[in-house]
Amino acid sequence: MIGIRSWAPLRGRLSAYGVRADRVPRVRRVSTLAVPTVWGAVAITYKLVCPLAQQDSLGARIATSAVFFVVGTGLIVAVRRALLHELAQVREVAGAAQRVLLRPLPPRLDGLAIAAGQLSAHPGAAVGGDLYEAVATDHGVRVVIGDVRGHGLTAIGAVAAILGSFREAAHDEAELTGVLRRLERAMQRHLRERSLAEHPASCGTEPDSPLSEEFVTVLLLEIRPDGEMFALNCGHPWPYRLGRRAERLAGGDPLPPLGAFPLPETFPVRSCGRLLPGDALFLHTDGVEDARNSRGRFFPLQESLAAAVRTAPVAPKSLVRMVHEALLRHTGGRLSDDVALLVLRNDRRRVPQQPSETVVPRARTVT
């Protein structure tokens, strides 16, 4: 949808040609109805004017039926073309929204090879309730991955709030705790705005029953130039470190998810060891490990990662594609929750490029 500011230059150009900008949507609607109107006029004209339509013979009935069949077919074709045009516009807008919210990550960031992919459980949605971002800062590469409660289109507001705050705070805050505080405040603002929008009778005051059940799990990571990793975890699954074997990082008990409860006054940043040259870090949302097949069995993520590390070093793009394909096979293509994957490999000491990195396409979004 075109915003007011972006519409202003177009409005000026149209006015220069003597065309009122407020008439453009009206003209578009009229042109959309033109073809069905013409077909309807043809049918009515035939029935009222044509002498053959007034006869009751078998030949006349066949001719009348043929005329109305052609008219009906024309109407169906016209409506179908209009719907396909609208669908193409919706997909274009959804793609633009996805590129803004989950913008493509660079293949390399401050010596780290990166690949990411996202799958939405909401039919027809290109953006879901999962989020991820990685930025290079003066304090090291900072990464966020999160999962908004629920999935699909209703979670986009929280995703935008968290990512927008992270992209600023990651550069501004010297400590990882400051970044998390900024994310918490952004989530609180989002919840207040949604509560006021959904309770218009409150007249601008805080409603008695805010959206207390909406929250987001968040994992913040900081990878320093020497490979040292530090993390803050708010109810999110801990990532896997992929070296000689696949092992989950041991970071202790997580903090509560953002929006569910206030964060404590003080909380320590967890040290997660070093990411050695050639080692990779696999971050994911809980939609991966919670995915079940028709028999109710959970997706064997650790087994899939253990099989991937047999060919070292791990190629991030190849790993994202492999896990996506294995997950879709396991669930039969029917996901119950959104899925986001993010893989970072330490290439700060030169790691030979893997053949699969040049031939594997970027992970696509499956709806």
Secondary structure as GFF3:
##gff-version 3
##sequence-region A 1 367
A	DSSP	alpha_helix	4	16	.	.	.	ID=ss1
A	DSSP	three_ten_helix	21	23	.	.	.	ID=ss2
A	DSSP	alpha_helix	24	49	.	.	.	ID=ss3
A	DSSP	alpha_helix	51	54	.	.	.	ID=ss4
A	DSSP	alpha_helix	58	101	.	.	.	ID=ss5
A	DSSP	beta_strand	108	109	.	.	.	ID=ss6
A	DSSP	beta_strand	112	119	.	.	.	ID=ss7
A	DSSP	beta_strand	130	137	.	.	.	ID=ss8
A	DSSP	beta_strand	140	148	.	.	.	ID=ss9
A	DSSP	three_ten_helix	152	155	.	.	.	ID=ss10
A	DSSP	alpha_helix	156	172	.	.	.	ID=ss11
A	DSSP	alpha_helix	176	198	.	.	.	ID=ss12
A	DSSP	three_ten_helix	200	202	.	.	.	ID=ss13
A	DSSP	beta_strand	216	223	.	.	.	ID=ss14
A	DSSP	beta_strand	228	234	.	.	.	ID=ss15
A	DSSP	beta_strand	240	242	.	.	.	ID=ss16
A	DSSP	beta_strand	246	248	.	.	.	ID=ss17
A	DSSP	beta_strand	270	274	.	.	.	ID=ss18
A	DSSP	beta_strand	280	284	.	.	.	ID=ss19
A	DSSP	alpha_helix	286	289	.	.	.	ID=ss20
A	DSSP	alpha_helix	301	308	.	.	.	ID=ss21
A	DSSP	alpha_helix	316	331	.	.	.	ID=ss22
A	DSSP	beta_strand	339	346	.	.	.	ID=ss23
A	DSSP	alpha_helix	356	359	.	.	.	ID=ss24
###
